């Protein structure tokens, strides 16, 4: 029986992450319906603070769905709903969590990376940029 070291698993996980692209780009793609909602409501691109809030919601939902996909726990979806209720959003926006959980499972199901720390910042040209950290659970190195 051949055993692989953790190093091999980490390398394999890193290759898969590179193949999936930058997690910051995936995060923005995933959060696009939330971003579009702000644009439709205000007629303008989100401010830095609005984008940071939207991405906080998106990260909580993304990570909750990853937890469910890998069979770890489904209580994180409930925590994502609680996070949304603590934010100043209209009541009709509260069902967005279920819609976004479905979106993650349907359109991003192959991406099982957790999103760690992220940051929204203004580049020198005045454009908002997003930086995010991807994490792959150690147990997933051997599964995927």
Steps between C-alpha positions, in 0.01 A plus 500: 500500500634837400451793735527856385641766721303806597736692279369310198143577605579868545664515158202327341263740675708797388488381137123470517474849649713644218283325242187657651645849482530771757252466782448878496374476142271209589370696799408798283332270244305332779400831660397659169123472568553688828710763325243533221231556765687803635550636149130458419394657830734797500587543132869498592779256568528397866720706727799340664301445820198358315723261306671389820158428659373313193814291485472419871158354428628317192797351689276376782265339250784354289671345802169368637431325171852356486450359850177339387653370175783325680258354754643689794199688631192683380453733797722756328218582258292597803787715625516670158127578531561643848782715365266641239233581758758697699577723201288799395329342198134503401293199614442388140876459458516236775410215262816575306691257724306200369533627143874546542544157665327351196716710268819375667386137478391535138760727340808462720462144632845397380671766710535368856743763620411695810538873477712631784593862554396740226551870449345769284731785417526790259781468246710796389271547200199535734353162407381269778693175520448183700769282653400165655666199656404147396520211742464134426416277793772241557254210475397618155852467359446126470135514394525740208 
